[in-house]
Amino acid sequence: MSLRLRTVLCCLAAGACFPLKPSHALNINWGSAGADLKIIQSDGSGLTDPPFSFELGSFGASFTPDVENIELWITNWKPFDASPYAQGFPDQDPPVPPNPITGRFGGGASLLADQTSDSPHANGTDTFGPNEQAYVFIRNSDTFDEDAEWALYTRTSNGLPNSTFDDAWIFPDVSPGPPGIPLAWGLNGADTVVVGAIQGSNIGGGHFTDTSSNFFIRTHSATAPAQAPEPAAALLATLGAGLLTLRHRSL
């Protein structure tokens, strides 16, 4: 695991981070906790090829993502930062091998005075806010088709007064100077999921066959699983096939 990812995940687990950038730039750390968590696809399997992307970003001020406009998400999406997906702890002593259904991710980037991101994963010209809702977008494809697995979650509610850790994930105005402390947008603070599911019971749109409830993130698919025919329908189909066979034999 890279030093950058390790630092971000430790900060998120503690619920706070230390300033990493000079003044007039606000550092935003995001992702999961430092330990590997159960992160699965709609059928309960682990995140396998094609590789999944993990991004923090925004859809802008004039677009609110929902299941009805999902075909427009990629067009409106603005990545603020991205993170690799890590599994296992090969550098520990003794090493911890990867588990196919668990993993972790985390990133950190600065919101600059012109409301752009300093992340190499941002395009350098997209602006974020002020007051734009931030989301974590996980996906294995930019097209939500029969092979796609997506999850989109955020936090929309505020916590205790004077607490930035529990506030909604809103990009602030940093032009007059950043807030007093960096922001930590961890998975454990998320409360809203648009597609996919989080924390075992917070279920959004999309389709799934997995029945577990001990996951932290589950991606969902675009298409419903094939349904077995009703018993009566199956019986009628069998009888119909049999009658056709008898008819052909009698001719």
Secondary structure as UniProt FT lines:
FT   HELIX           3..14
FT   STRAND          26..31
FT   STRAND          37..40
FT   TURN            42..43
FT   STRAND          53..58
FT   TURN            61..62
FT   HELIX           67..72
FT   HELIX           73..76
FT   STRAND          78..83
FT   TURN            90..91
FT   TURN            100..101
FT   STRAND          102..104
FT   STRAND          106..111
FT   TURN            113..114
FT   TURN            120..121
FT   STRAND          133..139
FT   TURN            146..147
FT   STRAND          149..154
FT   TURN            161..162
FT   TURN            165..166
FT   TURN            175..176
FT   STRAND          183..186
FT   HELIX           187..189
FT   STRAND          192..195
FT   STRAND          197..198
FT   TURN            199..201
FT   STRAND          202..203
FT   STRAND          217..218
FT   STRAND          220..221
FT   HELIX           231..250
//
